[in-house]
């Protein structure tokens, strides 16, 4: 998959003392589950980024022969898809007690999504790009559950199928754009008092980027949660109006 050296393999059930391998009472290590493999892969990505993930490093982290991991993911693409599925499994779309509470449910979902992204910032490129590599119906089922749940939420609120799909695309597009912006605007040195230095803007040529440098204070005061709510105000106002128009037309 990634050209790793798989010499001197460690077979599941051996007791050769590989780091991370914990034998049972009979000297055999328990068989790894797919969830354990994906959790270890996510841990590596969280720590060192997507580029650092390889079967060799994953095998070392788990104390297993890298070749044994192929039973859980036949390719690196499949492994990455599994990591995306694992991360998205943390996202729960609340079911409102009343159909009129759909806007609050979307706000809660948006903040839950933002919390997941901030916990796993290195996974964001995968969240954005992995769906593009696979047709919709061939993606891991776990990656489609947020789509299904949000469509159900919009349709329960009163949107028809086409309107629900449009609302979903608008909402998710906004969320992805927001988290990408927020990660991009992270403060470089929070202990620095000068905003230009905190953001690293001092590196920009003064004559070429005067406006960006002049906005250092505003950029440094960026509040991701507040920006998310302000953007949701705009998105939900538009969706509310579309829902009213649809009700009038029907």
C-alpha positions as CSV (number, residue, x, y, z in Angstrom):
1,X,0.0,0.0,0.0
2,X,2.6,2.5,1.0
3,X,5.9,0.8,0.2
4,X,6.6,0.0,3.8
5,X,9.2,-2.6,4.8
6,X,7.4,-5.6,6.1
7,X,10.5,-7.8,6.8
8,X,10.7,-9.7,10.1
9,X,6.9,-9.9,10.4
10,X,5.0,-10.5,13.6
11,X,2.1,-12.9,13.3
12,X,-0.9,-12.4,15.4
13,X,-0.7,-14.8,18.3
14,X,3.1,-14.7,18.5
15,X,4.9,-13.7,21.7
16,X,8.1,-12.0,20.4
17,X,7.8,-9.0,22.7
18,X,6.9,-6.4,20.1
19,X,6.1,-3.0,21.7
20,X,2.4,-2.6,22.2
21,X,1.6,-6.3,22.0
22,X,0.0,-7.6,25.3
23,X,-0.3,-11.4,25.4
24,X,-3.2,-13.1,27.1
25,X,-2.7,-15.7,29.8
26,X,-1.8,-18.3,27.2
27,X,0.9,-16.1,25.6
28,X,-1.3,-15.1,22.7
29,X,-2.2,-11.6,21.8
30,X,-5.9,-10.8,21.2
31,X,-7.0,-10.4,17.6
32,X,-7.2,-6.7,16.6
33,X,-10.6,-5.3,15.7
34,X,-11.2,-2.9,12.8
35,X,-12.2,-0.2,15.3
36,X,-8.9,-0.6,17.1
37,X,-7.0,-0.2,13.9
38,X,-8.9,2.9,12.8
39,X,-8.5,4.4,16.3
40,X,-4.8,3.9,16.1
41,X,-4.7,5.4,12.6
42,X,-6.7,8.4,13.8
43,X,-4.3,8.9,16.7
44,X,-1.3,8.9,14.4
45,X,-3.0,11.5,12.1
46,X,-4.0,13.7,15.1
47,X,-0.4,13.7,16.3
48,X,1.6,14.0,13.0
49,X,-0.8,14.6,10.1
50,X,-2.2,12.5,7.3
51,X,1.1,12.3,5.5
52,X,2.7,10.5,8.5
53,X,0.2,7.6,8.3
54,X,1.7,4.4,6.8
55,X,1.2,0.7,7.4
56,X,4.6,0.4,8.9
57,X,4.0,3.2,11.5
58,X,0.5,1.8,12.2
59,X,1.8,-1.7,12.7
60,X,4.5,-0.4,15.0
61,X,1.9,1.6,17.1
62,X,-0.2,-1.6,17.4
63,X,2.7,-4.0,17.9
64,X,1.7,-6.0,14.9
65,X,3.0,-7.1,11.5
66,X,1.9,-4.4,9.0
67,X,0.7,-7.0,6.6
68,X,-1.8,-8.3,9.2
69,X,-3.5,-4.9,9.0
70,X,-4.7,-5.5,5.4
71,X,-7.5,-7.7,6.7
72,X,-9.0,-4.5,8.1
73,X,-8.2,-2.2,5.2
74,X,-7.2,-3.5,1.8
75,X,-5.6,-0.2,0.7
76,X,-4.6,3.1,2.1
77,X,-7.6,4.7,0.5
78,X,-9.9,2.3,2.4
79,X,-8.0,3.0,5.6
80,X,-8.5,6.8,5.1
81,X,-12.2,6.3,4.4
82,X,-12.4,4.3,7.6
83,X,-10.8,7.2,9.5
84,X,-13.3,9.6,8.0
85,X,-16.2,7.2,9.0
86,X,-14.8,7.0,12.5
87,X,-14.6,10.8,12.9
88,X,-18.1,11.4,11.5
89,X,-19.5,8.7,13.9
90,X,-18.8,11.3,16.6
91,X,-21.4,13.6,15.0
92,X,-24.9,13.1,16.2
93,X,-27.8,15.1,14.6
94,X,-30.4,15.7,17.4
95,X,-34.0,14.8,16.7
96,X,-36.1,17.8,17.8
97,X,-39.1,17.2,20.0
98,X,-41.1,19.4,17.7
99,X,-40.7,20.0,14.0
100,X,-40.5,23.8,14.7
101,X,-37.3,23.2,16.6
102,X,-35.3,22.3,13.4
103,X,-33.3,25.5,13.5
104,X,-32.0,24.8,17.1
105,X,-31.2,21.3,16.0
106,X,-29.1,22.6,13.2
107,X,-27.3,25.0,15.5
108,X,-26.4,22.2,17.9
109,X,-25.2,20.0,15.0
110,X,-23.0,22.9,13.7
111,X,-21.4,23.4,17.1
112,X,-20.9,19.6,17.5
113,X,-19.3,19.5,14.1
114,X,-17.0,22.4,15.0
115,X,-15.9,20.7,18.2
116,X,-15.0,17.5,16.3
117,X,-13.0,19.5,13.8
118,X,-11.1,21.3,16.5
119,X,-10.4,18.0,18.2
120,X,-9.1,16.5,14.9
121,X,-7.8,19.4,12.7
122,X,-5.5,17.1,10.7
123,X,-8.5,15.1,9.5
124,X,-10.2,18.1,7.9
125,X,-8.5,17.6,4.5
126,X,-9.8,14.0,4.5
127,X,-13.3,15.2,5.4
128,X,-13.2,17.6,2.4
129,X,-11.5,15.4,-0.2
130,X,-12.3,11.7,0.5
131,X,-16.0,12.0,-0.6
132,X,-14.8,13.3,-3.9
133,X,-12.8,10.1,-4.5
134,X,-15.8,7.8,-4.2
135,X,-19.3,7.8,-5.7
136,X,-22.1,8.5,-3.2
137,X,-23.5,5.0,-2.9
138,X,-20.0,3.4,-2.6
139,X,-18.9,5.4,0.4
140,X,-18.7,3.8,3.9
141,X,-22.2,3.8,5.3
142,X,-21.1,5.7,8.4
143,X,-20.1,8.7,6.2
144,X,-23.6,8.9,4.8
145,X,-25.5,8.9,8.1
146,X,-25.1,12.6,8.8
147,X,-26.6,13.2,5.3
148,X,-29.5,10.9,5.9
149,X,-30.2,12.4,9.4
150,X,-30.0,16.0,8.1
151,X,-32.3,15.2,5.2
152,X,-34.8,13.7,7.7
153,X,-34.5,16.8,9.8
154,X,-35.2,19.1,6.9
155,X,-38.1,17.0,5.6
156,X,-39.7,16.8,9.1
157,X,-39.4,20.6,9.2
158,X,-41.5,20.8,6.0
159,X,-39.1,20.9,3.1
160,X,-39.8,18.6,0.2
161,X,-37.2,16.2,-1.0
162,X,-35.5,18.6,-3.5
163,X,-35.7,21.5,-1.0
164,X,-34.2,19.3,1.8
165,X,-31.3,18.4,-0.5
166,X,-30.7,22.0,-1.4
167,X,-30.9,23.0,2.3
168,X,-28.4,20.2,3.2
169,X,-25.9,21.4,0.6
170,X,-26.1,25.0,1.7
171,X,-25.8,24.1,5.3
172,X,-22.9,21.6,4.9
173,X,-21.1,23.9,2.5
174,X,-21.2,26.7,5.0
175,X,-20.0,24.5,7.8
176,X,-17.0,23.2,5.8
177,X,-16.1,26.7,4.7
178,X,-16.3,28.0,8.3
179,X,-14.1,25.4,9.8
180,X,-11.5,25.7,7.1
181,X,-11.4,29.5,7.7
182,X,-11.2,29.0,11.4
183,X,-8.3,26.6,11.2
184,X,-6.5,28.9,8.8
185,X,-6.9,31.9,11.2
186,X,-5.5,30.2,14.2
187,X,-3.1,32.3,16.3
188,X,0.5,31.3,15.8
189,X,1.9,32.5,19.1
190,X,-0.8,33.1,21.7
191,X,1.7,34.5,24.3
192,X,2.9,37.3,22.0
193,X,1.3,40.7,22.7
194,X,1.7,42.2,19.3
195,X,-1.0,41.1,16.9
196,X,1.3,41.2,13.9
197,X,3.6,38.8,15.6
198,X,0.9,36.6,17.0
199,X,-0.5,35.9,13.6
200,X,2.9,35.8,11.8
201,X,1.7,38.7,9.5
202,X,5.1,40.4,9.9
203,X,6.4,38.0,7.3
204,X,4.1,39.6,4.6
205,X,5.7,42.4,2.5
206,X,4.2,45.7,3.7
207,X,3.7,47.2,0.2
208,X,2.0,44.0,-1.2
209,X,-0.4,43.3,1.7
210,X,-1.2,46.6,3.4
211,X,-4.9,45.8,4.1
212,X,-4.2,42.4,5.5
213,X,-1.6,43.7,7.8
214,X,-3.8,46.6,8.9
215,X,-6.5,44.1,10.0
216,X,-4.1,42.3,12.4
217,X,-6.2,43.3,15.5
218,X,-9.5,42.2,14.0
219,X,-7.9,38.9,12.8
220,X,-6.4,38.2,16.2
221,X,-9.8,38.8,17.9
222,X,-11.5,36.1,15.7
223,X,-14.0,34.2,17.7
224,X,-14.8,30.9,15.9
225,X,-18.0,30.1,17.9
226,X,-19.4,33.6,17.5
227,X,-18.6,33.7,13.8
228,X,-20.3,30.3,13.4
229,X,-23.5,31.6,15.1
230,X,-23.5,34.8,13.0
231,X,-23.1,32.7,9.8
232,X,-25.9,30.4,10.9
233,X,-28.2,33.4,11.4
234,X,-27.8,34.2,7.7
235,X,-28.2,30.6,6.5
236,X,-31.2,29.8,8.7
237,X,-33.0,33.0,7.8
238,X,-32.7,32.2,4.2
239,X,-33.9,28.6,4.7
240,X,-36.8,29.8,6.8
241,X,-37.9,32.1,4.0
242,X,-37.6,29.2,1.5
243,X,-39.8,27.1,3.8
244,X,-42.4,29.8,3.9
245,X,-42.4,30.2,0.1
246,X,-42.8,26.4,-0.3
247,X,-45.7,26.4,2.1
248,X,-47.4,29.2,0.2
249,X,-46.9,27.6,-3.2
250,X,-48.4,24.3,-1.9
